[in-house]
């Protein structure tokens, strides 16, 4: 569990929790437990995705994947335990910090974002789509679920912790939706033009696995245009919140311009 | 997910939730969500335990194991999704039925029972003990964690939902501890003397996998004596509660005398 948690990674999800709380002028530290829980969910999903029965990847974040070091059985259990512990961490947020009702809302929304309506559902759709020629709509369905829902929950968690009102939650959710698509389009672009050493995993694996990607469906230039469009929409929704979203704007630029 | 949930099984854990609530003279239906959540956790653990990288079992509850029907990848994800959904179900118990604080307590305790301090921890210890000659103490450590903690949580969940006081919780926890050991001793005995068709999985697999068992450490007669001792202690703790524990007593007899 610790090996994979400490293997690094971009920590985009925790950053989104903190930056969202910061937008409300509150102490980002209020989001520490939620940020840790979300990063555990993300890490468990990577451990299981990398298993031989799934993507069979040897390298992740520049290091041997969990099952390469500890074997398939322990990797499966480490993932299970991280997923389980993430809910314990959310349930244990001190009462004086966040009300019991808000903690329950965080737990239910995290489960939705991570389960069949979210990440796991997207992963299944992704596997079923392998080797097939997908439409842009089908590709977006996969990404919205596989990556977008947990990114969206990171923003929602920050908003719930900060006590956002309904209209702020709607604008922030729309922001997260477009940010998630931008994130995935850039991921696909990096698999074509990226540097293996900077990314820390194999590049070109989408082509090898005959996966549908944005560059394949839209051409590389078309994918870059779609990335600009999603980035623009993400920022437009941020502007609607009336909050001090400097950090969220910066994260959006980071996501769109990252090289790993 | 549905294939494995509906494959049958003894439903001992849900029965424990209901019987515990019944002991307080309350409507067992109050425990439906908790019972469902616990059975989902149990089912996910069986799906993952049966995977080729773990116990590599082809038959479970008299039917082909999940990965035999759906493949290793989908079986892994079905387990992940059941685990995730179990927390969503607990978090969604209506507010008029159980307070938010109690729901949070249920979530945290279920995570502890299922995670590294509980079921997953026991599974890792079990795997590490394979092929080794274990002491009785080491064997009990494995069983208390791998099976006992979730059985214990089933009783605790019923007690929390029914509003048990601290002394009742202590007696009921001690009851569950001994019931869990009785359950496992009978499991080991059945692997020696049981009927494959009634059990619905391979018998003799402990010997094949050179696992330490109670009959091996204590002889078959010694294991039967230990079973009687644990059953006796379980019932003695029930008697201490001052509750109407008729159903819990019956479940204890069922666990000790079951042939599958």
Interface residues (C-beta under 8 A of the other chain):
Chain A: X1 X44 X48 X51 X52 X53 X54 X71 X72 X73 X74 X76 X77 X79 X80 X81 X83 X84 X85 X87 X88 X90 X91 X92 X99 X100 X101 X103 X104 X107 X108 X111 X112 X114 X115 X116 X120 X121 X123 X124 X127
Chain B: X1 X44 X48 X51 X53 X54 X71 X72 X73 X74 X76 X77 X79 X80 X81 X83 X84 X85 X87 X88 X90 X91 X92 X99 X100 X101 X103 X104 X107 X108 X111 X112 X114 X115 X116 X120 X123 X124 X127
